[in-house]
Amino acid sequence: MTYQKTSWVDHIVDPVTGDVVQQGTKVTATRMNKMEQGIADAQVLTEALAQTVIGSPVISGLEFSASGLTAQWTEGVAYVNGVRFEVNAGSIQLSATQGQYIYLDSDGVLKNTPSQAIADAKCKLWYFATDANSIITSVDSRNIVSKDMFVKQTEVAANGANKIPRLDVQGKGAFSVTGEATGTQAKLDAHTAAADPHTQYALESGANFTGSIKSTSFLPFIVKAAGRKSWVIHKTENSNDFVIAPSGTVDGEDWDWTKSFTFTETALHIAGRTIDAVGEISLTNGTKLREQTDVRTLLLSNGNRFDLVSEDGLRFLANFDENSASARFMRFDMLGLNKTIRSLKDANGRFRQVDYYRTDGTTLFMRTILNGTPDANGNYPSMTIKRYKDDGVTEAYSGNHPIAYDGDGDYTSFG
């Protein structure tokens, strides 16, 4: 609505006669409030125009460099939603293992945030991705505007060649791009609506390409779905590594590098661990492989042993013998028995009972007992063998086996 001006006139009185020569305009609260409101409306309009026309560009400076997790910038001039700020050189501490944006806030202070939306709403400057100790990549996100784009009124050419044309009520300028004003908009609309206007450009809803898509950005591709964590494909700046990583939060871009896949020139790393020199692994449903310290987990060309560890922590050894074409399995804690106790010594000096303990030295593994009446040579006719469960008390097996001897009293067979 057009502002209705008030025509103010002076109040004039004849100094001799005292007659009112001209009745002046009265100063009232209504008229003064109308003036205040007009000033306020003009300020709002000015700010709106500044935000729309000028926006949040960088005019000069604000170049960034980095050392460790500290980013430094040079002095510069920038606008935040149409408000001009002259920024002194300074530095800011970056967050570790995070993707973050550096932006100039509406209070004229440089800040960092993992949210792109917050940075876009102000004056976005740079993007940094960090690991625990340093910056691994950076992207210049400044919207740099050349001073040459702003023309002073006194510098406008006589023919108006470098003057921005006045917009009409429909927001259109009094000029045409090609000189053909008639039909230009229709051609533009038809071009935009075409199914495939240019094969070298992608449509927002998708496109098919017959060639390669090349990107020079260190963050060439980000996959985002509302309410879910995002994923980034990241080309490291200072190495030949290629990284795929999730965000730390839902809808965020705070990339969690500790849960990343990293492809180097020689190996694949998952969460920092290398998967290398793998020939073939075939797993069936329910099979689990887990690395154990000091446990052999590979069958080598010059080896014949395979170590297995169950989910409850029990360790078994599989020994493969090519000569006998056999495979033997044994509980690990039953090997290398380090304690044996003999007891029940008879009149001939022979111990009838022998106890075998596991590697802990306290848990009984097996017990043998000579049974029956010994012959003239002091040999017993049978032996009982008992094996115990992990507690060393509960019997897992018990069997009595005969023993045979020859005429000289020498042992010939068992069982």
Backbone hydrogen bonds, N-H to C=O, Kabsch-Sander energy under -0.5 kcal/mol:
donor,donor_aa,acceptor,acceptor_aa,energy
5,K,3,Y,-0.8
7,S,5,K,-0.5
8,W,6,T,-0.8
12,I,10,D,-0.7
12,I,22,Q,-2.1
14,D,19,D,-3.5
18,G,14,D,-2.2
21,V,12,I,-1.9
21,V,19,D,-0.8
22,Q,12,I,-1.9
24,G,22,Q,-0.6
25,T,9,V,-2.0
28,T,26,K,-0.8
32,M,28,T,-2.3
33,N,29,A,-2.8
34,K,30,T,-2.0
35,M,31,R,-1.8
36,E,32,M,-2.4
37,Q,33,N,-2.7
38,G,34,K,-2.0
39,I,35,M,-2.1
40,A,36,E,-2.5
41,D,37,Q,-2.8
42,A,38,G,-2.1
43,Q,39,I,-1.9
44,V,40,A,-2.3
45,L,41,D,-2.4
46,T,42,A,-2.3
47,E,43,Q,-2.6
48,A,44,V,-2.4
49,L,45,L,-2.6
50,A,46,T,-2.4
51,Q,47,E,-2.4
52,T,48,A,-2.2
53,V,49,L,-3.4
54,I,49,L,-0.5
54,I,50,A,-1.6
55,G,50,A,-2.1
58,V,143,N,-3.0
59,I,57,P,-0.5
59,I,77,V,-2.4
60,S,77,V,-1.8
62,L,74,T,-0.6
62,L,75,E,-0.7
65,S,72,Q,-2.2
67,S,70,T,-2.6
70,T,67,S,-1.9
71,A,92,I,-2.5
72,Q,65,S,-2.9
73,W,90,G,-2.6
74,T,63,E,-1.7
76,G,87,V,-2.2
77,V,60,S,-1.7
78,A,85,F,-2.2
79,Y,57,P,-2.8
80,V,83,V,-2.5
81,N,79,Y,-0.5
82,G,55,G,-3.1
83,V,80,V,-1.4
84,R,82,G,-0.5
85,F,78,A,-2.9
87,V,76,G,-3.0
87,V,85,F,-0.6
90,G,73,W,-1.4
92,I,71,A,-2.3
94,L,69,L,-3.3
97,T,131,D,-1.7
100,Q,128,F,-2.8
101,Y,113,T,-3.7
102,I,126,W,-3.1
103,Y,111,K,-2.7
104,L,123,C,-2.5
105,D,103,Y,-0.6
105,D,109,V,-2.5
108,G,105,D,-2.1
111,K,103,Y,-2.7
113,T,101,Y,-1.9
116,Q,114,P,-0.6
119,A,115,S,-1.5
120,D,116,Q,-2.8
121,A,117,A,-1.5
122,K,118,I,-0.5
122,K,119,A,-1.1
123,C,104,L,-1.4
124,K,122,K,-0.6
125,L,102,I,-2.7
126,W,102,I,-1.4
127,Y,139,V,-2.7
128,F,100,Q,-2.9
129,A,137,T,-2.5
130,T,98,Q,-1.7
131,D,134,S,-2.6
135,I,68,G,-0.8
136,I,129,A,-2.7
137,T,129,A,-1.5
139,V,127,Y,-2.7
141,S,125,L,-1.9
141,S,139,V,-0.7
142,R,125,L,-0.7
144,I,142,R,-1.0
145,V,58,V,-2.6
149,M,146,S,-1.8
150,F,147,K,-1.6
151,V,149,M,-0.6
155,E,152,K,-1.5
156,V,153,Q,-1.2
160,G,157,A,-1.8
163,K,160,G,-1.4
168,D,172,K,-2.6
171,G,168,D,-2.0
174,A,166,R,-0.7
175,F,173,G,-1.9
181,A,179,G,-0.9
184,T,181,A,-1.0
187,K,183,G,-2.0
188,L,184,T,-2.2
189,D,185,Q,-2.7
190,A,186,A,-2.2
191,H,187,K,-2.2
192,T,188,L,-2.3
193,A,189,D,-2.0
194,A,190,A,-0.6
194,A,191,H,-0.6
201,Y,198,H,-1.6
203,L,206,G,-0.7
206,G,203,L,-1.4
214,K,212,S,-0.6
221,F,233,I,-1.1
223,V,231,W,-2.8
224,K,222,I,-0.6
228,R,225,A,-2.1
230,S,249,T,-0.6
231,W,223,V,-2.0
232,V,245,A,-2.5
233,I,221,F,-2.8
234,H,232,V,-0.6
234,H,243,V,-3.5
235,K,218,F,-2.2
236,T,234,H,-0.6
236,T,241,D,-1.2
237,E,136,I,-1.6
238,N,136,I,-0.5
242,F,263,F,-1.9
243,V,234,H,-3.2
244,I,261,F,-2.5
245,A,232,V,-1.9
247,S,230,S,-2.3
248,G,254,D,-2.2
251,D,228,R,-2.5
252,G,249,T,-1.6
255,W,253,E,-1.3
256,D,246,P,-3.2
257,W,255,W,-1.1
259,K,256,D,-1.4
260,S,257,W,-1.2
261,F,244,I,-2.8
262,T,260,S,-0.5
262,T,269,H,-3.0
263,F,242,F,-3.4
264,T,262,T,-0.7
264,T,267,A,-2.8
268,L,275,I,-1.2
269,H,262,T,-3.2
270,I,273,R,-2.8
271,A,260,S,-3.1
271,A,269,H,-0.5
273,R,270,I,-2.0
275,I,268,L,-3.3
276,D,274,T,-0.6
279,G,277,A,-0.6
283,L,281,I,-0.5
287,T,284,T,-2.1
295,V,292,Q,-1.4
300,L,298,L,-0.8
303,G,300,L,-1.6
306,F,318,A,-2.1
307,D,296,R,-1.1
308,L,316,F,-2.9
310,S,314,L,-3.0
313,G,310,S,-1.9
316,F,308,L,-3.2
317,L,330,M,-2.7
318,A,306,F,-2.6
319,N,317,L,-0.6
319,N,328,R,-3.2
320,F,304,N,-2.9
320,F,318,A,-0.5
321,D,319,N,-0.5
321,D,326,S,-2.9
322,E,320,F,-0.6
325,A,321,D,-0.8
326,S,321,D,-1.7
328,R,319,N,-2.6
330,M,317,L,-1.9
332,F,315,R,-2.9
334,M,331,R,-1.6
335,L,332,F,-1.8
339,K,357,Y,-0.5
341,I,355,D,-2.3
343,S,353,Q,-2.9
346,D,350,R,-2.7
349,G,346,D,-1.7
352,R,344,L,-2.0
352,R,350,R,-0.5
353,Q,343,S,-2.3
354,V,368,T,-2.1
355,D,341,I,-3.2
356,Y,366,M,-3.3
357,Y,339,K,-2.3
358,R,363,T,-2.9
359,T,333,D,-1.2
361,G,358,R,-2.1
364,L,362,T,-0.6
365,F,356,Y,-3.2
366,M,356,Y,-1.7
367,R,386,K,-2.6
368,T,354,V,-2.3
369,I,384,T,-2.3
370,L,352,R,-2.5
371,N,382,S,-2.7
375,D,379,N,-2.3
378,G,375,D,-2.1
382,S,371,N,-1.0
383,M,401,H,-2.8
384,T,369,I,-3.0
385,I,399,G,-2.9
386,K,367,R,-2.9
387,R,397,Y,-2.5
388,Y,365,F,-2.3
389,K,394,T,-3.1
392,G,389,K,-2.4
396,A,387,R,-3.5
397,Y,387,R,-1.8
399,G,385,I,-1.9
401,H,383,M,-3.1
401,H,399,G,-0.5
403,I,381,P,-2.8
404,A,413,S,-2.4
406,D,410,D,-2.3
409,G,406,D,-1.9
412,T,404,A,-3.1
413,S,404,A,-1.3
415,G,402,P,-2.8
